[in-house]
Amino acid sequence: MSSPFHEGELAVQERAGVSEQAQKVGRIIHAHLPDGAGGFLANLPILFRGGLDHDGDVWASALTGNPGFISAQDARTVTVDANPLPDDPLAVSSPAEAPAGFLAINLANRQRFRFNGRASRRDETLYIQIDQAYGNCPKYIQRREVVVHDRFPDVAPASTDTALSNADIQLIRRADTFFIATHAKDRGVDVSHRGGVPGFVRVARGGSLTFNDYPGNNMFQTLGNLATDPRAGLLFIDFDTGDTLQLTGRAETHWTSGSTAEFNQTGRSVTFAPQKIIRTPHAVPLRWVLKEYSPYNPEEKSA
């Protein structure tokens, strides 16, 4: 059986000393949806997407709709009846079979799975042909419940920038969740979830962001992609207002040779330098209430 991992993932797994564990865990990756995925998707009001814009920049964004807007047509085909907002960087029609990554997540019960493949739009529907699909553990997911689901008739225009504003920095510093999209040549796009206690994403004076890499499933899709392609896109959501902050730029993984206890649990961190920023008020028509932080969240040391 050939490995489901590309050279970047394999290199990171080897450096982290988890190659054998990764090969075992990698058996969960299939070229079809996991059992029960159809029902799970049908109940979701939101789906996270990663992709490339026409300039080749990587972005993470959110698609929303009434439950049922995501549908599993068969084990290898998913349709999404939703259009991104006009100012979303992934709103422009993509070429047929453009690489795309998707994260299906229910914050209320901490269930999630990812599927990556090729996406094509026909009329108002996005068709995804799946290349890889697999479940993820509930680690670092803060439990939230949707309390409002209402499509705003008029979403204010987005604003764009090349530097973080004070409001952006405050949103990032109080965030306990964000989503990151990455890309690997000839292997497509991936989008995944990151969570921690508020403050787990640190903002440097020059505007770069840094977050520690927590222990996970040892497959290293995100860090493996970054090992081959530094392009990345981050998405922050204000769960109280529905405002979104999208950033695209370059990311780099840092490894420490000292005691991991002095640095973090793994000795790895990621620094992201934003190059383009999009702010959209009330972009997401959902409002969540925080029920519980993840019991897996490590305590962050002050930077």
C-alpha positions as MATLAB code, in Angstrom:
seq = 'MSSPFHEGELAVQERAGVSEQAQKVGRIIHAHLPDGAGGFLANLPILFRGGLDHDGDVWASALTGNPGFISAQDARTVTVDANPLPDDPLAVSSPAEAPAGFLAINLANRQRFRFNGRASRRDETLYIQIDQAYGNCPKYIQRREVVVHDRFPDVAPASTDTALSNADIQLIRRADTFFIATHAKDRGVDVSHRGGVPGFVRVARGGSLTFNDYPGNNMFQTLGNLATDPRAGLLFIDFDTGDTLQLTGRAETHWTSGSTAEFNQTGRSVTFAPQKIIRTPHAVPLRWVLKEYSPYNPEEKSA';
ca = [
       0.000    0.000    0.000;
       1.413    3.381   -0.989;
       1.738    6.106    1.615;
      -1.047    8.728    1.744;
       1.565   11.357    2.639;
       3.637   13.594    0.389;
       7.321   14.417    0.825;
       6.730   17.442    3.066;
       4.535   15.491    5.476;
       7.000   12.607    5.536;
       9.899   14.983    6.261;
       8.102   16.632    9.196;
       7.001   13.267   10.579;
      10.602   12.054   10.463;
      11.963   15.173   12.127;
       9.338   14.880   14.865;
      10.239   11.207   15.344;
       6.728    9.913   14.660;
       7.051    8.275   11.231;
       5.892    4.868   12.428;
       2.904    6.285   14.333;
       1.952    8.460   11.357;
       1.847    5.496    8.995;
      -0.517    3.709   11.367;
      -2.759    6.738   11.822;
      -2.653    7.376    8.084;
      -4.780    4.285    7.536;
      -7.822    6.443    8.354;
      -7.274    8.442    5.147;
      -9.454    7.221    2.290;
     -10.535    8.440   -1.127;
     -14.161    8.492    0.030;
     -16.283    9.912    2.819;
     -16.282    8.136    6.185;
     -19.390    6.242    7.290;
     -22.110    8.549    8.556;
     -20.645   11.601    6.847;
     -23.781   12.300    4.817;
     -25.963   12.790    7.872;
     -23.281   14.821    9.621;
     -22.878   17.187    6.668;
     -26.632   17.610    6.238;
     -26.974   19.066    9.748;
     -24.246   21.697    9.465;
     -24.897   25.433    8.930;
     -21.253   26.204    8.072;
     -18.380   24.691    6.096;
     -14.790   25.932    6.045;
     -12.938   26.078    2.748;
      -9.332   26.547    1.707;
      -8.284   27.509   -1.803;
      -6.129   29.652   -4.056;
      -7.211   32.916   -5.644;
      -6.295   34.009   -9.158;
      -3.050   35.536   -7.865;
      -1.996   32.223   -6.358;
      -2.522   33.348   -2.757;
      -3.942   30.838   -0.277;
      -7.068   31.793    1.683;
      -9.383   30.235    4.249;
     -13.046   31.193    4.142;
     -16.470   30.066    5.377;
     -19.559   28.982    3.454;
     -22.893   29.106    5.273;
     -26.485   28.086    4.660;
     -29.481   26.405    6.181;
     -28.793   22.809    7.247;
     -28.994   20.700    4.118;
     -26.957   23.101    1.979;
     -24.126   20.513    2.083;
     -25.016   17.167    0.553;
     -23.138   13.916   -0.007;
     -24.238   12.801   -3.473;
     -22.203    9.614   -3.197;
     -19.093    8.396   -1.373;
     -16.804   10.570   -3.498;
     -18.957   13.588   -4.380;
     -20.159   16.433   -2.169;
     -22.244   19.393   -3.317;
     -22.506   22.765   -1.581;
     -25.401   25.066   -2.434;
     -23.868   28.321   -1.256;
     -21.916   31.159   -2.748;
     -19.168   33.035   -0.889;
     -19.778   36.726   -0.293;
     -18.800   39.000   -3.209;
     -15.737   40.326   -1.362;
     -14.471   36.893   -0.386;
     -11.172   36.160   -2.172;
     -12.499   32.747   -3.229;
     -15.719   34.204   -4.673;
     -14.358   34.524   -8.196;
     -15.231   31.485  -10.253;
     -12.444   28.926  -10.016;
     -11.284   26.890  -12.974;
     -12.801   23.444  -13.298;
     -11.385   20.966  -10.788;
      -9.477   23.613   -8.824;
      -7.746   22.176   -5.733;
      -9.718   22.826   -2.561;
      -9.779   21.678    1.046;
     -12.782   21.555    3.360;
     -13.317   21.218    7.096;
     -16.710   20.036    8.350;
     -16.977   20.774   12.056;
     -19.742   20.813   14.645;
     -18.502   22.963   17.504;
     -21.386   21.909   19.762;
     -20.240   18.295   19.985;
     -16.599   18.693   18.894;
     -16.966   16.444   15.872;
     -15.088   17.143   12.650;
     -13.646   15.635    9.536;
     -11.696   16.983    6.589;
     -12.014   16.265    2.911;
      -9.729   17.508    0.159;
     -10.140   17.284   -3.570;
     -11.105   19.210   -6.677;
     -13.949   21.721   -6.830;
     -15.975   22.970   -9.791;
     -18.907   25.394   -9.785;
     -21.966   24.777  -11.898;
     -24.549   27.527  -11.660;
     -25.065   28.079   -7.910;
     -23.666   24.732   -6.773;
     -20.122   23.742   -5.876;
     -19.232   20.158   -6.786;
     -16.328   18.543   -4.908;
     -14.658   15.359   -6.112;
     -12.906   13.851   -3.097;
      -9.266   12.762   -3.148;
      -8.805   12.348    0.608;
     -11.202   12.253    3.555;
     -10.599   11.461    7.207;
     -11.882   12.167   10.691;
     -10.089   14.261   13.291;
     -10.048   14.013   17.077;
     -11.895   16.592   19.246;
      -8.715   18.133   20.678;
      -8.588   21.915   21.182;
     -12.181   22.505   20.000;
     -14.043   24.930   22.263;
     -17.636   23.782   22.661;
     -20.022   26.353   21.198;
     -23.693   26.291   20.303;
     -25.393   28.317   17.591;
     -27.980   30.671   19.115;
     -28.782   32.763   16.022;
     -28.881   31.740   12.364;
     -30.157   34.586   10.219;
     -29.014   35.707    6.779;
     -28.406   39.432    6.872;
     -29.920   41.026    3.738;
     -27.161   43.590    3.367;
     -23.624   42.687    4.400;
     -21.370   45.735    4.609;
     -18.555   45.848    2.039;
     -15.255   44.366    3.104;
     -12.192   46.484    3.704;
      -8.730   45.452    2.591;
      -5.299   46.286    3.964;
      -1.706   45.138    4.081;
      -1.206   45.698    7.822;
      -3.155   44.744   10.930;
      -5.247   47.442   12.592;
      -5.557   47.783   16.360;
      -9.006   46.181   16.133;
      -7.535   43.252   14.174;
      -4.872   42.733   16.815;
      -7.436   42.765   19.621;
      -9.588   40.208   17.786;
      -6.594   37.910   17.298;
      -5.391   38.249   20.881;
      -8.757   37.299   22.349;
      -9.360   34.500   19.843;
      -9.510   30.894   21.055;
     -10.020   29.479   17.559;
      -8.890   30.074   13.993;
      -8.703   28.163   10.722;
      -5.636   27.740    8.518;
      -5.412   26.780    4.842;
      -2.202   25.491    3.242;
      -1.151   24.090   -0.127;
       1.214   21.433   -1.457;
       2.179   21.285   -5.119;
       0.418   18.472   -6.969;
      -1.307   17.409   -3.724;
      -3.900   20.133   -3.344;
      -5.194   22.310   -0.511;
      -5.933   21.550    3.130;
      -7.826   23.567    5.742;
      -7.709   22.769    9.432;
      -8.731   24.052   12.857;
      -6.493   25.490   15.560;
      -7.660   26.169   19.096;
      -6.302   27.137   22.495;
      -6.812   29.502   25.381;
      -7.291   33.182   24.434;
      -3.840   34.590   23.735;
      -2.509   31.384   22.184;
      -1.919   33.401   19.008;
       0.703   36.047   19.719;
       1.094   39.243   17.690;
       4.596   40.677   17.340;
       5.358   44.383   17.078;
       5.932   44.049   13.330;
       2.552   42.386   12.790;
       3.588   38.741   12.446;
       1.595   36.059   14.264;
       3.046   33.111   16.178;
       1.304   30.083   17.639;
       2.642   26.918   19.221;
       2.038   23.598   17.484;
       0.218   21.354   19.953;
       0.346   17.547   20.005;
      -2.047   16.089   17.439;
      -2.541   13.059   15.250;
       1.093   13.057   14.024;
       0.106   13.226   10.352;
       1.226   16.866   10.006;
      -0.833   17.886    6.985;
      -0.502   21.594    7.771;
       3.183   21.615    8.711;
       3.928   19.156    5.926;
       2.365   21.484    3.370;
       4.331   24.426    4.783;
       7.530   22.414    4.382;
       6.929   22.454    0.618;
       5.046   25.737    0.160;
       5.087   28.649    2.647;
       1.818   30.158    1.381;
      -0.990   30.071    3.935;
      -4.328   31.656    4.729;
      -5.834   32.297    8.168;
      -9.462   32.954    9.104;
     -10.593   34.428   12.425;
     -14.293   34.726   13.309;
     -15.810   36.928   15.968;
     -18.368   34.441   17.284;
     -20.412   37.253   18.888;
     -20.794   39.466   15.808;
     -20.098   37.254   12.796;
     -17.278   39.549   11.664;
     -14.437   37.796    9.849;
     -10.756   38.562    9.461;
      -9.013   36.807    6.568;
      -5.270   36.944    6.081;
      -2.991   35.531    3.430;
       0.784   35.464    3.615;
       3.749   33.237    4.322;
       4.308   30.879    7.239;
       7.349   29.111    8.635;
       7.726   26.338   11.203;
      10.330   26.803   13.939;
      11.923   23.946   15.874;
      13.791   24.275   19.151;
      16.710   22.084   20.122;
      16.352   22.920   23.811;
      13.957   21.560   26.405;
      10.427   21.477   25.004;
       9.121   22.240   28.487;
      10.837   25.609   28.248;
       9.234   26.311   24.869;
       5.973   24.385   24.550;
       4.767   20.796   24.557;
       6.277   19.896   21.201;
       9.125   22.325   20.645;
       7.441   23.565   17.458;
       5.837   26.880   16.617;
       4.605   28.562   13.459;
       5.158   32.197   12.528;
       2.866   33.747    9.943;
       3.588   37.045    8.152;
       0.391   38.541    6.678;
       0.622   40.219    3.280;
      -3.038   40.888    2.483;
      -5.928   41.356    4.915;
      -9.701   41.346    4.369;
     -12.162   42.436    7.064;
     -15.866   41.741    6.545;
     -18.491   42.889    9.072;
     -21.240   40.339    9.788;
     -19.907   38.015    7.095;
     -21.135   34.933    8.965;
     -24.879   34.951    9.782;
     -24.364   32.756   12.845;
     -23.920   33.650   16.488;
     -22.480   31.189   18.977;
     -22.440   31.012   22.755;
     -19.353   29.534   24.412;
     -20.232   26.538   26.569;
     -16.827   25.132   27.516;
     -13.179   25.456   26.629;
     -11.454   22.298   25.466;
      -9.985   20.273   28.355;
      -6.968   19.631   26.097;
      -5.965   23.288   25.857;
      -2.476   23.679   27.335;
      -1.671   26.659   29.499;
       0.287   29.165   27.446;
       3.350   30.821   28.922;
       3.617   34.572   28.512;
       5.712   35.567   25.523;
];
